[in-house]
């Protein structure tokens, strides 16, 4: 994620003559769909790059980036969920509650679905 944001920021900083920090801010706020709208790709980018090519490139970068960010967030969520399930089992063993095979119902249970 960091490489994708910094790589895009380098391109935006060069093409639109932004500072690198402003470009990172634009990439992060756009890719995480916060999008305050205070920075936007210019209609006339610096250099000889065509306007349509620059806007198409920005749109493609944002489209692929949003899919990448969503995938990374989903992977982090699954990782935390799996760690949370293990934490619940350890807490149950510390509290002295019997497991699924014995006696009282398990107090810390997360559904596996």
C-alpha positions as YAML, in Angstrom:
chain: A
units: angstrom
residues:
- id: 1
  name: UNK
  ca: [0.00, 0.00, 0.00]
- id: 2
  name: UNK
  ca: [2.76, 2.41, 0.94]
- id: 3
  name: UNK
  ca: [4.67, 1.70, -2.27]
- id: 4
  name: UNK
  ca: [1.56, 2.22, -4.38]
- id: 5
  name: UNK
  ca: [0.72, 5.51, -2.66]
- id: 6
  name: UNK
  ca: [4.30, 6.84, -2.81]
- id: 7
  name: UNK
  ca: [4.74, 5.76, -6.44]
- id: 8
  name: UNK
  ca: [1.54, 7.48, -7.47]
- id: 9
  name: UNK
  ca: [2.49, 10.53, -5.44]
- id: 10
  name: UNK
  ca: [5.81, 10.78, -7.27]
- id: 11
  name: UNK
  ca: [4.01, 10.75, -10.62]
- id: 12
  name: UNK
  ca: [1.37, 13.27, -9.52]
- id: 13
  name: UNK
  ca: [4.05, 15.55, -8.03]
- id: 14
  name: UNK
  ca: [5.96, 15.53, -11.31]
- id: 15
  name: UNK
  ca: [3.03, 15.85, -13.71]
- id: 16
  name: UNK
  ca: [1.02, 18.45, -11.77]
- id: 17
  name: UNK
  ca: [3.97, 20.27, -10.12]
- id: 18
  name: UNK
  ca: [2.78, 19.52, -6.59]
- id: 19
  name: UNK
  ca: [5.05, 19.01, -3.62]
- id: 20
  name: UNK
  ca: [5.57, 15.36, -2.78]
- id: 21
  name: UNK
  ca: [3.70, 15.81, 0.52]
- id: 22
  name: UNK
  ca: [0.68, 17.30, -1.25]
- id: 23
  name: UNK
  ca: [0.72, 14.45, -3.75]
- id: 24
  name: UNK
  ca: [0.86, 11.83, -0.96]
- id: 25
  name: UNK
  ca: [-2.05, 13.60, 0.74]
- id: 26
  name: UNK
  ca: [-4.04, 13.54, -2.51]
- id: 27
  name: UNK
  ca: [-3.32, 9.85, -3.15]
- id: 28
  name: UNK
  ca: [-4.13, 8.78, 0.40]
- id: 29
  name: UNK
  ca: [-7.34, 10.79, 0.69]
- id: 30
  name: UNK
  ca: [-8.51, 9.68, -2.76]
- id: 31
  name: UNK
  ca: [-7.67, 5.99, -2.40]
- id: 32
  name: UNK
  ca: [-9.25, 5.67, 1.03]
- id: 33
  name: UNK
  ca: [-12.34, 7.44, -0.41]
- id: 34
  name: UNK
  ca: [-12.09, 10.28, 2.09]
- id: 35
  name: UNK
  ca: [-11.57, 12.67, -0.82]
- id: 36
  name: UNK
  ca: [-11.93, 16.15, 0.66]
- id: 37
  name: UNK
  ca: [-11.69, 17.68, -2.81]
- id: 38
  name: UNK
  ca: [-9.18, 20.38, -1.90]
- id: 39
  name: UNK
  ca: [-6.63, 18.88, -4.30]
- id: 40
  name: UNK
  ca: [-7.55, 17.60, -7.73]
- id: 41
  name: UNK
  ca: [-5.59, 16.81, -10.89]
- id: 42
  name: UNK
  ca: [-5.34, 19.96, -12.99]
- id: 43
  name: UNK
  ca: [-7.12, 20.29, -16.29]
- id: 44
  name: UNK
  ca: [-3.86, 21.47, -17.83]
- id: 45
  name: UNK
  ca: [-1.00, 19.43, -16.37]
- id: 46
  name: UNK
  ca: [2.55, 20.68, -16.58]
- id: 47
  name: UNK
  ca: [4.60, 19.54, -19.55]
- id: 48
  name: UNK
  ca: [3.53, 18.23, -22.93]
- id: 49
  name: UNK
  ca: [1.30, 15.43, -21.63]
- id: 50
  name: UNK
  ca: [-2.17, 15.58, -23.12]
- id: 51
  name: UNK
  ca: [-5.07, 16.49, -20.85]
- id: 52
  name: UNK
  ca: [-7.08, 13.39, -21.69]
- id: 53
  name: UNK
  ca: [-4.10, 11.10, -21.13]
- id: 54
  name: UNK
  ca: [-3.35, 12.70, -17.75]
- id: 55
  name: UNK
  ca: [-6.96, 12.46, -16.56]
- id: 56
  name: UNK
  ca: [-7.33, 8.91, -17.87]
- id: 57
  name: UNK
  ca: [-4.12, 7.92, -16.10]
- id: 58
  name: UNK
  ca: [-5.34, 9.48, -12.85]
- id: 59
  name: UNK
  ca: [-8.70, 7.71, -13.12]
- id: 60
  name: UNK
  ca: [-7.02, 4.37, -13.84]
- id: 61
  name: UNK
  ca: [-4.58, 4.84, -10.95]
- id: 62
  name: UNK
  ca: [-7.45, 5.61, -8.55]
- id: 63
  name: UNK
  ca: [-9.61, 2.72, -9.79]
- id: 64
  name: UNK
  ca: [-6.86, 0.12, -9.40]
- id: 65
  name: UNK
  ca: [-5.73, 1.71, -6.14]
- id: 66
  name: UNK
  ca: [-9.18, 1.57, -4.55]
- id: 67
  name: UNK
  ca: [-9.38, -2.14, -5.35]
- id: 68
  name: UNK
  ca: [-5.91, -2.67, -3.88]
- id: 69
  name: UNK
  ca: [-6.69, -0.71, -0.70]
- id: 70
  name: UNK
  ca: [-10.00, -2.54, -0.23]
- id: 71
  name: UNK
  ca: [-8.22, -5.89, -0.61]
- id: 72
  name: UNK
  ca: [-5.55, -4.91, 1.92]
- id: 73
  name: UNK
  ca: [-8.18, -3.70, 4.41]
- id: 74
  name: UNK
  ca: [-10.10, -6.95, 3.97]
- id: 75
  name: UNK
  ca: [-6.95, -9.03, 4.58]
- id: 76
  name: UNK
  ca: [-6.17, -7.02, 7.72]
- id: 77
  name: UNK
  ca: [-9.75, -7.52, 8.95]
- id: 78
  name: UNK
  ca: [-9.54, -11.29, 8.39]
- id: 79
  name: UNK
  ca: [-6.20, -11.42, 10.20]
- id: 80
  name: UNK
  ca: [-7.58, -9.55, 13.20]
- id: 81
  name: UNK
  ca: [-10.69, -11.75, 13.26]
- id: 82
  name: UNK
  ca: [-8.60, -14.91, 13.30]
- id: 83
  name: UNK
  ca: [-6.40, -13.51, 16.05]
- id: 84
  name: UNK
  ca: [-9.48, -12.51, 18.02]
- id: 85
  name: UNK
  ca: [-10.79, -16.06, 17.87]
- id: 86
  name: UNK
  ca: [-7.54, -17.40, 19.33]
- id: 87
  name: UNK
  ca: [-7.65, -14.72, 22.01]
- id: 88
  name: UNK
  ca: [-11.16, -15.80, 23.00]
- id: 89
  name: UNK
  ca: [-10.06, -19.42, 23.37]
- id: 90
  name: UNK
  ca: [-7.06, -18.45, 25.50]
- id: 91
  name: UNK
  ca: [-9.19, -16.23, 27.73]
- id: 92
  name: UNK
  ca: [-11.67, -19.07, 28.18]
- id: 93
  name: UNK
  ca: [-8.91, -21.40, 29.28]
- id: 94
  name: UNK
  ca: [-7.61, -18.78, 31.70]
- id: 95
  name: UNK
  ca: [-11.09, -18.25, 33.17]
- id: 96
  name: UNK
  ca: [-11.45, -21.99, 33.73]
- id: 97
  name: UNK
  ca: [-14.52, -22.51, 31.57]
- id: 98
  name: UNK
  ca: [-14.79, -25.98, 30.07]
- id: 99
  name: UNK
  ca: [-14.31, -26.45, 26.37]
- id: 100
  name: UNK
  ca: [-17.01, -27.49, 23.91]
- id: 101
  name: UNK
  ca: [-16.92, -31.13, 25.05]
- id: 102
  name: UNK
  ca: [-17.50, -30.67, 28.74]
- id: 103
  name: UNK
  ca: [-20.23, -29.29, 30.93]
- id: 104
  name: UNK
  ca: [-21.12, -25.62, 30.79]
- id: 105
  name: UNK
  ca: [-21.37, -23.73, 27.52]
- id: 106
  name: UNK
  ca: [-18.33, -21.97, 26.23]
- id: 107
  name: UNK
  ca: [-18.41, -18.28, 27.23]
- id: 108
  name: UNK
  ca: [-16.13, -16.87, 24.53]
- id: 109
  name: UNK
  ca: [-17.31, -18.21, 21.21]
- id: 110
  name: UNK
  ca: [-16.92, -16.62, 17.80]
- id: 111
  name: UNK
  ca: [-18.76, -18.12, 14.90]
- id: 112
  name: UNK
  ca: [-16.46, -19.70, 12.31]
- id: 113
  name: UNK
  ca: [-18.46, -18.37, 9.38]
...
